[in-house]
Amino acid sequence: MPPETPPQAADRLDDDDYPAFTMGRAAEMIGATPGFLRAIGEARLITPLRSEGGHRRYSRYQLRIAARARELVDGGAPIEAACRIVILEDQLEEALRLNEELRRPAADSDGQPGG
């Protein structure tokens, strides 16, 4: 069996979790400032990875979260509240997804929807 080859750089850019964006580019993409990204990092909403030189790097997934927080702040929510709302929304989405997954096998096993 041949050894696995490391993913090509272009392949990683399609990965939602790959930290492809610098702080400046990330801020520009979501219409925020680098200070906003630092603030949501301090609030522990997102934790950017660091390059070898110590610079913050953001993934697409992190940028989606940051953009949602920015929408809430732009709507008047304090940054701490916006971060908490985003965390709770993310937890609710995950719980609903898991609930749906757990319901599916029950419906498949007896042929009846919902168990």
Secondary structure as UniProt FT lines:
FT   HELIX           9..13
FT   TURN            16..17
FT   STRAND          21..22
FT   HELIX           23..30
FT   HELIX           34..42
FT   TURN            43..44
FT   STRAND          49..50
FT   TURN            52..53
FT   STRAND          56..58
FT   HELIX           60..74
FT   TURN            75..76
FT   HELIX           79..110
FT   TURN            113..114
//
